[in-house]
Amino acid sequence: MEPRDCDLSPMKLQVEHELQQLILDIQSSLVSMRDENHCVLGNLDQIKRKFLQIEATAASFYLYCYLSPFTDKYPDLSLTVQHLSSRRHGALIVIQRNEPLDQWIHKGTLVGATVSSSLLESIFYPGSPLHDGAVLIQANSIVSAGNVLPLSSNSLGDPNLGTRHRAALGLTERSDALVLVVSEETGRARFAYQGKLYPLPTL
């Protein structure tokens, strides 16, 4: 069941407004191209920065909408990703949605604790016995940690994307789960859904 109020979300309205403004900026740059004394490179740089801001807002909106019917812990998950990203601590967090995942996940260590940012950060602290595997979340509980996910056989197309990203894609190609990924090499955060990776805003 998808949330009923996502279409009324202020974040969605903000994305729509900013996209309309971006269209106007692009049209203005096209007009400026007719003036041989005007260089549009500055305009394009501003457009690029605005696009990245819109992408970050849109990613937050869609992540909330995809997760809110299945867990109340979106704020904890968002905070966890921000903290892990800023410290470049790699992470792989699976949120189960409608479909059971038992056939796709090689179970690790049972945890059975309520989701909290502090607990998730401790699991993914470098050197922790469970930091290399995936955490499995069902509703508001951390079910297990150190889980092994199936790897995608598709090309990632980016040398900065490693085994964690391949695992995130592998599970979301086979199920409706959503997977949060933080790269320990770059600190960049993404979420995987339906076999695709999307960037997440970080501090």
Residue pairs with C-beta under 8 A, 6 or more apart in sequence:
1 69
2 65
2 69
3 65
3 68
3 69
6 12
6 61
6 64
6 65
6 68
9 61
9 64
9 65
11 57
11 58
11 60
11 61
11 64
12 61
14 57
15 54
15 57
15 58
15 61
18 50
18 53
18 54
18 57
19 54
21 50
22 47
22 50
22 51
22 54
25 43
25 46
25 47
25 50
26 47
28 43
29 40
29 43
29 44
29 47
32 38
32 40
32 43
33 40
55 199
56 199
56 200
56 201
57 201
59 191
59 198
59 199
59 200
59 201
60 78
60 200
60 201
62 198
63 74
63 78
63 178
63 191
63 198
63 200
64 74
66 97
66 178
66 193
67 74
67 77
67 95
67 178
68 74
69 97
70 95
70 96
70 97
70 98
70 139
71 77
71 95
71 115
71 137
71 139
71 140
72 139
72 140
73 115
73 137
73 140
76 115
76 116
76 117
76 120
77 93
77 95
77 115
77 117
77 120
77 137
77 180
79 117
80 91
80 93
80 117
80 120
80 121
81 91
81 180
81 182
81 189
81 200
81 202
82 189
82 202
82 203
83 117
83 121
84 90
84 91
84 120
84 121
84 124
84 182
84 189
85 182
85 187
85 188
85 189
85 202
85 203
86 187
86 202
86 203
87 187
88 183
88 184
88 185
88 186
88 187
89 121
89 124
89 125
89 126
89 131
89 182
89 184
90 124
90 131
90 164
90 182
90 183
90 184
90 185
91 120
91 124
91 131
91 135
91 164
91 180
91 181
91 182
92 133
92 134
92 135
92 149
92 164
92 167
92 168
92 179
92 180
92 181
93 120
93 134
93 135
93 137
93 179
93 180
93 181
94 101
94 105
94 134
94 135
94 136
94 137
94 147
94 149
94 171
94 177
94 178
94 179
95 137
95 177
95 178
95 179
95 180
96 136
96 137
96 138
96 177
97 176
97 177
97 178
98 176
99 175
99 176
99 177
101 136
101 171
101 175
101 177
104 149
104 150
104 171
104 174
104 175
105 134
105 136
105 147
105 148
105 149
105 171
106 147
106 148
106 149
107 144
107 147
108 130
108 133
108 134
108 144
108 145
108 146
108 147
108 148
109 129
109 130
109 144
109 145
109 146
110 143
110 144
111 123
111 135
111 142
111 143
111 144
111 145
112 141
112 142
112 143
113 119
113 141
113 142
114 140
114 141
114 142
115 137
115 140
115 141
115 142
119 142
120 135
120 142
122 128
123 130
123 131
123 135
123 142
123 145
124 131
124 135
124 182
125 131
126 184
129 146
130 145
130 146
132 146
133 145
133 146
133 147
133 148
134 145
134 146
134 147
134 148
134 149
134 167
134 179
135 142
135 144
135 145
135 147
136 142
136 143
136 144
136 145
136 147
137 143
148 167
149 167
149 168
149 170
149 171
149 179
150 167
150 170
150 171
150 174
151 163
151 166
151 167
151 170
152 166
152 167
152 169
152 170
152 173
152 195
153 170
154 169
154 173
154 195
156 165
156 166
156 169
160 183
160 185
160 186
160 188
161 183
161 197
162 183
162 185
164 181
164 182
164 183
165 181
165 183
165 190
165 192
165 197
167 179
168 179
168 180
168 181
168 190
168 192
168 197
169 192
169 195
169 196
169 197
171 177
171 179
171 192
172 178
172 179
172 192
172 193
172 194
172 195
172 196
173 194
173 195
176 194
178 191
178 192
178 193
179 191
179 192
179 193
180 189
180 190
180 191
180 200
181 189
181 190
181 191
181 192
181 197
182 188
182 189
183 189
183 190
187 202
188 199
188 202
189 199
189 200
189 202
190 197
190 198
190 199
190 200
191 197
191 198
191 200
192 198
